[in-house]
Amino acid sequence: RKKQRECMVIIENVFLLLGAIAVFSYGLKKISEQTGMLCGGRLNSIVRGATGNVFCATAAGILSTAVMQSSIATNMISITFVEKGIISFYTCAAIIMGTNVGTTMTAQLVSLSSAFDFNMSAIGCFVAFLGFLFTLSNKKTLKCVGGAMLGFGFIFIGMKLMTEAVQSFKYYEWFNNLFLVKNPVLLFLNGLVLTALLQSSSVITSVMIVLASLGLIRFHESLFIVLGSNIGTCIPVMLASANMSIPAKKAAFFNL
């Protein structure tokens, strides 16, 4: 009976973690969708307008990815523009550098939760509530802003739920086998596979931050998982460029 109860506790914690990841991922998706509607297709214009200056191209990559919360989307647009001859490979490379910086903004937000004594999930709940009120408006712009605020709030709510769910995981053998193995290659592959399954390096990196803040994972172990997760986001771009021109393939390989 004791083993049965322990098994039930493990299942409960796993379900709670999966739900927390779902809330966090939904927050990212909501921000991406609503800011996309606010931009009204301007992401293409931002990328297209960055052709003159390498520094502007990098800034465009950072801005578009920080706002849209998707480095894959920005990189897809960039390699498509290279394919059509709208921008050069070198400009595309600068945009890609920017997108890979922009995608770290989520991780920086998450790290605020452990940097301050104030409960950041409380701010997340308040922002989500304000966002909900905005979604009740008849104005499309306010609805989009409200949706984005809801997504922002869900990120912090998801982080709070994740933190609560993983606190007891250090006692589980499967958790130690997945995250606390000594082989850096296995850790790297874990990050790559998990990102391929969840389609978001931001989620994996954020989980690593939570685990590190709780002392459940050491820095050098999380390092290889984060590296693997960032490689994992390159795979869709590489696959998309398979039937494109040489410059587009070069751009996708540069991202890798």
Secondary structure, 3 states (H helix, E strand, C coil): CHHHHHHHHHHHHHHHHHHHHHHHHHHHHHHHHHHHHHHCCHHHHHHHCCCCCHHHHHHHHHHHHHHHCCHHHHHHHHHHHHHCCCCCHHHHHHHHHHHHHHCCHHHHHHHHHHHCCCCHHHHHHHHHHHHHHHHCCCCHHHHHHHHHHHHHHHHHHHHHHHHHHHCCHHHCHHHHHHHCCCCHHHHHHHHHHHHHHHCCHHHHHHHHHHHHHCCCCCHHHHHHHHHHHHHHCHHHHHHHCCCCCHHHHHHHHHHC
